[in-house]
Amino acid sequence: MWVPAMVPAVLRLPIVLLIAAAIPVSTEQDQSNYPKYLCDTQNVSGLIEDERIAAAYVNELKTPLDILHKASANSQWDFNTNITDYNQNMSETVENEQTKK
């Protein structure tokens, strides 16, 4: 993934994490597993300063972040197509977790 050289090293990891989290993935089969996805991504952290280690870390996080984004997209779709209190609560819960990451 290309990040401009003029971006300070301190900001490169958050930019890469943001880009990785923005990759859209959505399937119907996972719509009932939002709590599982939230548990799977609890170990995400951005405290690595060495760029090589950070790159390896981002590669390792790609799958959990894809899963979190998929859960977010699915929960938003569920709420937008079936407005119920349950779907609203799940959508808000997943969105809050995605915002933390």
C-alpha positions as CSV (number, residue, x, y, z in Angstrom):
1,M,0.0,0.0,0.0
2,W,1.4,3.4,-1.0
3,V,1.7,6.2,1.6
4,P,3.4,9.4,0.4
5,A,6.9,9.9,1.7
6,M,6.1,13.4,2.8
7,V,3.7,12.0,5.5
8,P,5.6,11.8,8.8
9,A,6.4,8.3,10.0
10,V,4.2,8.9,13.1
11,L,1.1,9.3,10.9
12,R,1.8,6.5,8.4
13,L,0.4,3.7,10.6
14,P,-2.9,5.5,11.4
15,I,-3.3,6.3,7.7
16,V,-2.6,2.7,6.7
17,L,-5.0,1.4,9.4
18,L,-7.7,3.9,8.2
19,I,-7.3,2.7,4.6
20,A,-7.4,-0.9,5.7
21,A,-10.6,-0.3,7.7
22,A,-12.2,1.3,4.7
23,I,-12.1,-1.7,2.5
24,P,-15.7,-2.6,1.9
25,V,-16.7,-6.3,2.3
26,S,-20.3,-7.5,2.8
27,T,-22.0,-10.9,2.8
28,E,-25.3,-12.1,4.1
29,Q,-23.9,-15.1,5.9
30,D,-22.3,-13.1,8.7
31,Q,-25.2,-10.8,9.7
32,S,-26.0,-12.7,12.9
33,N,-22.4,-12.8,14.2
34,Y,-21.7,-9.1,15.1
35,P,-20.8,-9.9,18.8
36,K,-18.3,-12.5,17.5
37,Y,-16.7,-9.9,15.2
38,L,-16.4,-7.4,18.0
39,C,-14.6,-9.9,20.2
40,D,-12.3,-10.9,17.4
41,T,-11.0,-7.3,17.0
42,Q,-10.4,-6.4,20.7
43,N,-6.6,-6.7,20.4
44,V,-6.2,-4.0,17.8
45,S,-3.7,-1.3,19.0
46,G,-1.7,1.5,17.3
47,L,1.3,1.9,19.6
48,I,4.0,0.5,17.3
49,E,6.7,3.0,16.3
50,D,9.1,0.9,14.1
51,E,7.8,1.1,10.6
52,R,8.8,-2.5,9.6
53,I,7.1,-3.9,12.6
54,A,4.1,-1.7,11.9
55,A,3.9,-3.0,8.4
56,A,3.9,-6.6,9.6
57,Y,1.3,-5.6,12.3
58,V,-1.0,-4.0,9.6
59,N,-0.7,-7.2,7.5
60,E,-1.7,-9.2,10.6
61,L,-4.7,-6.9,11.3
62,K,-6.1,-6.8,7.8
63,T,-8.4,-9.8,8.4
64,P,-9.8,-8.6,11.8
65,L,-10.3,-5.1,10.3
66,D,-12.0,-6.5,7.3
67,I,-14.2,-8.5,9.6
68,L,-15.1,-5.4,11.6
69,H,-15.9,-3.4,8.5
70,K,-18.0,-6.3,7.2
71,A,-19.9,-6.4,10.5
72,S,-20.4,-2.7,10.4
73,A,-21.7,-2.7,6.8
74,N,-24.0,-5.6,7.5
75,S,-25.4,-4.1,10.7
76,Q,-26.1,-0.8,8.9
77,W,-27.8,-2.7,6.0
78,D,-29.9,-4.6,8.5
79,F,-31.0,-1.5,10.2
80,N,-31.7,0.4,7.0
81,T,-33.8,-2.4,5.5
82,N,-35.5,-3.5,8.8
83,I,-35.8,-0.6,11.3
84,T,-36.2,-2.3,14.7
85,D,-34.8,-1.5,18.1
86,Y,-32.6,-4.6,18.0
87,N,-31.1,-3.7,14.6
88,Q,-30.5,-0.1,15.7
89,N,-28.7,-1.3,18.9
90,M,-26.6,-3.8,17.0
91,S,-25.7,-1.1,14.4
92,E,-24.8,1.4,17.1
93,T,-22.7,-1.2,19.0
94,V,-20.7,-2.2,15.9
95,E,-20.3,1.4,14.9
96,N,-18.9,2.3,18.3
97,E,-16.4,-0.6,18.1
98,Q,-15.4,0.5,14.6
99,T,-14.9,4.1,15.8
100,K,-12.5,2.8,18.6
101,K,-10.3,1.1,16.0
